[in-house]
Structures are given as C-alpha cells and as structure tokens.
C-alpha cells in the first residue's frame, strides 16, 4: 500500500510538472494527504490542485524575493509565488509588526511553530482594505511556514496566547470577517498542514469565534484544536516543544526570546530572517523524528512540574 501511494505521488508530480509545483509543496507533505485512511487518492489530488489554484488567485508581483531564494539555496522558483514576493513580505511585516503572528522554533517533531498573540491585535476602525491586507499578511505568514515545513513532513503547529483579548479591541464583526478570511486561506491553501492548534487561556471572545468557525471548519482543524486554561497550556506547550525550558514567558515558562523578534530598519517584522531561523532550527537537530518524539516525551515525563506547585 505504501509503495502504491508513493507511485501516486510521483505520478501526480509528473502530471502537474515541475513547472507547476510551488516551493511550499514537497513529496513528504503530499504523502501526508495520501496517507489519510479516511480519504482516497482522488481526494488528495483535488486538495493539491485546489491549493495550487488558490495561490494563483493573488495579484501583484509574483517574483520570489531574491533573499528568500538565497535562504533556500536555490536560483529560482518554477512557478509564480505572489505570497513570497518582496511586496507581500513587506506588507506582512508591516501589518503584523505588533508581533501578533510570527514563526519561531520547531516542535519535538521538527515542525515549525506558528505563534499568535491575539490579545495584541487592535482591529478597531479597521477598513475593508485593512481587513484584506490583514488576510493577505496572514496568508504570506502561512506560506512562509509551509516553505520551512518542507524540511520536515510539511506540517506545522499553531499556539495562540489570548492574554488581553477583549471585545473592545477586537470587535466581533471585524474580527469575524478577518477570521473567516484567514480560515478560508488556511483550508484552501494549506490543507492538512496543521498538526495541532493550542489556544489559551480561553476567553469569551475566542469561545464565540470558535463556535462560529467550527461549522465551516474541516475536522482536521476542529479535532486538533484545544482550548485550555493557563496551567494546561504550560504542560501542553512543554510537551509540544519537548523542553519545559522552551515554554515562553507568557505561558509561565522561562523563555523570554519571544520579546525580541527579527525586525528590519523600519521596525517591521523581517520575514526573511524568520525563515532563515526556522531552517537553521531544523538543521541543528538532525535526529530522526521518532527519536525527537521519544526525547520530548521522556523530558516532559521527568521534568514537568505539576500545576498545583506552580504559581
């Protein structure tokens, strides 16, 4: 059966042609789609083609930023990559400069981790164009992680801290439109990419948003989503990262490096440096995935402090 799936993936690459494959696609990622026990090969094929077509809907400059090609060690991209153009990278860096969404580090499986501080978002008075810019910025950020994930199995983890998230700064109408746009981008452009979704601490805002989003979200998201309290989040994040010392300070851990994200001369997020750091994090841990998983489980079993003894 595994050999049959490999043949299907190889045939799909051949049928689409190298000239139609985006940087975010890899054999390992496509294999995860064909490995779904509850889906057939035609479903996986449709998902891949749909994700490719979704990328082609974006307008503007479609040339990959030269700095991205340098980081990846390649000379050119075979297809237009509008989400990785200099224009898109600058837009995302400016729109998300508050640090509400960024990539940092890898989990115990070697997958990139997308961090969100939704409480830092201030959507009051955001125009419709501002909503579109926010959705495109989030799409570019997702594309960046998908490219970095080609160095693992093509998937990534999502961790959200909701401290200070309130309806005053996050109007439900605007917030819902932005969330729906980002959810549409994720489901169409990045099918089966999310390995886990950790959201903590739970608030009335994210409970409402989760209730609204659940009916239009695929099971691959709803079944992997965990709304937790702060103590649960510490344990879950420590297990995810394989080291309690890597838990960020906003979840009660010792890691304060999340306060110093890579930025350019204008103070905006530098997504190219962010991508470079993700790739280096992978290269620094060459252990097979199963060994990393075992090491993570052993560390957490021996070192995690019970919630009652933490402040």
C-alpha positions in Angstrom: 0.0 0.0 0.0 2.8 2.4 0.9 4.5 1.7 -2.5 1.2 2.3 -4.3 0.9 5.7 -2.6 4.4 6.7 -3.5 3.7 5.8 -7.1 0.6 8.0 -7.0 2.6 11.0 -5.5 5.3 10.5 -8.2 2.7 10.3 -10.9 1.0 13.5 -9.6 4.3 15.4 -9.7 4.8 14.1 -13.2 1.3 15.1 -14.4 1.5 18.5 -12.9 5.0 19.0 -14.0 7.9 20.6 -12.1 6.9 23.9 -13.6 3.6 23.8 -11.7 5.0 22.9 -8.2 5.2 25.7 -5.6 8.0 26.0 -3.1 5.7 25.0 -0.3 5.0 21.6 -1.8 7.2 18.6 -1.1 6.8 14.8 -1.5 6.6 14.5 2.3 3.7 16.9 2.5 1.8 15.3 -0.4 2.4 11.9 1.1 0.6 13.0 4.3 -2.5 13.8 2.2 -2.4 10.4 0.5 -1.9 8.7 3.9 -5.3 9.8 5.2 -7.0 6.5 6.0 -10.5 8.0 5.6 -9.8 9.6 2.2 -8.9 8.2 -1.2 -6.2 9.3 -3.7 -8.6 11.4 -5.7 -9.4 13.5 -2.6 -5.7 14.2 -2.0 -5.2 15.0 -5.7 -8.1 17.6 -5.6 -6.7 19.2 -2.4 -3.2 19.7 -4.0 -4.6 21.1 -7.2 -7.0 23.4 -5.3 -4.2 24.7 -3.1 -2.2 25.4 -6.3 -5.1 27.3 -7.9 -5.7 29.3 -4.7 -2.2 30.7 -4.9 -2.8 31.7 -8.5 -5.7 33.9 -7.4 -3.4 36.5 -5.8 -2.4 39.5 -7.9 0.6 41.8 -7.8 4.3 41.0 -8.3 4.8 37.2 -8.4 8.5 37.0 -8.4 10.1 35.4 -5.3 12.1 37.8 -3.3 15.8 37.1 -4.0 16.6 37.0 -0.3 14.1 34.0 0.1 15.9 32.2 -2.8 19.2 32.8 -1.1 18.0 31.4 2.2 16.6 28.3 0.5 19.8 27.8 -1.5 18.0 27.8 -4.9 18.4 30.0 -8.0 14.7 30.5 -9.0 11.2 29.2 -8.5 9.5 27.2 -11.2 6.1 29.0 -10.7 4.8 32.4 -9.7 4.9 32.9 -5.9 2.9 36.0 -5.2 2.9 35.4 -1.4 6.7 35.3 -1.3 7.4 38.4 -3.4 9.2 41.4 -1.8 5.9 43.3 -1.9 4.0 40.6 0.1 6.8 40.1 2.6 6.9 43.8 3.3 3.2 44.1 3.6 3.1 41.2 6.1 6.0 42.6 8.1 4.2 46.0 8.4 0.7 44.7 9.1 1.9 42.2 11.7 4.6 44.4 13.2 2.8 44.3 16.6 4.0 40.7 16.9 0.5 39.2 16.9 1.6 36.4 14.5 5.1 35.0 13.9 7.1 31.9 13.4 9.6 30.7 16.0 11.3 27.4 16.6 10.3 23.8 16.0 8.3 21.3 17.9 9.6 17.9 19.0 8.8 16.5 15.5 10.9 19.2 13.8 7.8 21.1 12.6 7.7 24.9 12.6 5.6 26.5 15.3 3.3 29.5 14.4 2.8 31.7 17.5 -0.1 34.1 17.9 -0.7 36.8 20.5 -4.2 37.7 19.6 -4.5 40.0 22.5 -2.1 42.4 20.9 -4.5 42.9 17.9 -6.3 46.1 17.8 -8.9 45.9 15.0 -10.9 49.0 16.0 -11.8 51.1 13.0 -10.1 48.7 10.6 -11.2 49.5 7.0 -12.3 46.9 4.5 -8.9 47.4 2.7 -7.3 46.9 6.1 -9.1 43.6 6.5 -7.9 42.4 3.1 -4.3 43.4 4.0 -4.6 41.5 7.3 -5.8 38.4 5.5 -3.1 38.6 2.8 -0.5 39.2 5.5 -1.6 36.1 7.4 -1.6 34.1 4.1 2.0 35.2 3.5 2.9 34.2 7.0 1.4 30.8 6.5 3.2 30.4 3.2 6.5 31.2 4.9 6.0 28.4 7.4 4.8 26.0 4.7 8.1 26.5 2.8 10.0 26.0 6.1 8.0 22.8 6.7 9.3 21.2 3.5 12.4 20.5 5.7 10.2 18.2 7.8 6.9 16.5 6.9 5.2 19.6 5.5 3.1 20.3 8.6 3.3 22.8 11.4 1.9 23.6 14.9 -0.2 26.6 16.0 -0.1 28.1 19.5 -2.1 31.1 20.5 -1.9 33.2 23.7 -5.1 35.2 24.2 -4.0 37.5 27.1 -5.7 40.9 26.9 -8.0 39.8 24.1 -11.2 41.8 24.6 -14.3 42.8 22.5 -13.2 46.5 22.9 -10.1 46.0 20.8 -11.4 43.0 18.8 -14.9 44.0 17.5 -16.7 40.8 16.8 -17.9 41.9 13.3 -14.5 42.9 12.0 -12.8 40.0 13.9 -15.2 37.5 12.4 -14.6 38.8 8.8 -10.8 38.6 9.3 -11.0 35.2 11.0 -13.3 33.8 8.2 -10.9 35.1 5.5 -7.9 33.6 7.3 -9.7 30.3 7.8 -10.6 30.2 4.1 -7.0 30.8 3.2 -5.9 28.0 5.6 -8.4 25.4 4.4 -7.9 26.1 0.7 -4.3 26.9 0.5 -2.9 24.7 3.3 -5.0 21.6 3.6 -3.9 19.2 6.4 -1.0 21.4 7.3 -1.9 21.9 11.0 -0.7 19.2 13.3 -2.2 20.8 16.5 -3.9 24.1 17.5 -3.4 25.2 21.1 -5.4 28.2 22.3 -5.1 29.5 25.9 -6.3 30.9 28.1 -9.9 30.6 27.0 -11.9 33.9 26.9 -15.4 34.8 25.9 -14.1 36.2 22.6 -12.3 33.1 21.4 -15.1 30.8 22.6 -17.5 32.8 20.4 -15.1 32.8 17.5 -14.5 29.1 17.8 -18.3 28.4 17.9 -18.8 30.5 14.8 -15.9 28.9 12.9 -16.5 25.3 13.9 -19.4 24.6 11.4 -17.3 25.8 8.5 -14.0 24.2 9.6 -12.9 20.8 8.5 -12.5 18.0 11.1 -8.7 18.3 10.6 -8.9 21.6 12.5 -11.7 21.1 15.0 -10.4 17.7 16.1 -6.9 19.0 16.7 -8.0 22.3 18.4 -7.5 22.6 22.2 -8.9 25.5 24.2 -7.1 25.3 27.5 -6.5 27.2 30.8 -3.1 28.6 31.6 -1.8 25.6 33.6 -2.9 23.2 30.9 -1.3 25.3 28.3 2.1 25.2 30.1 2.1 21.4 30.1 0.8 21.0 26.6 3.3 23.5 25.1 6.2 21.9 27.0 5.2 18.5 25.6 4.9 20.0 22.1 8.3 21.6 22.2 9.9 18.7 24.1 11.5 21.0 26.7 9.9 23.0 29.5 12.7 25.5 29.3 11.4 26.5 25.8 8.0 27.5 27.1 7.6 31.2 26.6 7.2 33.6 29.5 3.6 34.4 28.5 2.7 30.8 29.4 4.6 30.8 32.6 7.8 29.5 31.2 11.4 30.8 31.3 11.9 31.7 27.6 11.9 35.4 27.0 13.2 35.3 23.5 9.7 35.9 22.1 10.1 39.5 23.1 12.8 40.1 20.6 11.5 39.2 17.1 13.6 39.8 14.0 12.9 43.3 12.5 14.1 45.4 9.7 15.3 49.0 9.8 11.8 50.3 9.9 10.8 48.2 12.9 8.6 45.8 10.9 8.9 42.1 11.1 11.7 40.6 9.0 10.2 37.5 7.5 13.3 36.5 5.6 15.3 36.3 8.8 12.4 34.5 10.4 12.5 31.9 7.6 16.3 31.6 7.9 16.0 30.9 11.7 13.4 28.2 11.1 15.6 26.4 8.7 18.6 26.7 11.0 16.5 25.3 13.8 15.8 22.2 11.7 19.5 21.8 10.7 20.5 22.0 14.3 18.5 18.9 15.1 19.3 16.1 12.7 17.8 13.3 14.8 15.1 11.2 13.2 11.5 12.2 14.0 10.9 9.2 16.2 14.0 9.9 18.3 12.9 13.5 18.8 9.5 12.4 19.8 10.9 9.9 22.4 13.3 12.5 23.8 10.4 15.0 24.1 8.2 12.5 25.9 11.0 11.5 28.3 11.9 15.0 29.1 8.4 16.1 29.9 7.7 12.9 32.0 10.8 13.6 34.1 10.8 17.4 34.3 7.3 18.9 34.1 6.2 20.4 37.4 2.6 19.5 38.4 0.2 22.5 38.0 -0.5 22.7 41.8 3.1 23.6 42.6 3.3 26.4 40.0 2.2 30.0 40.8 
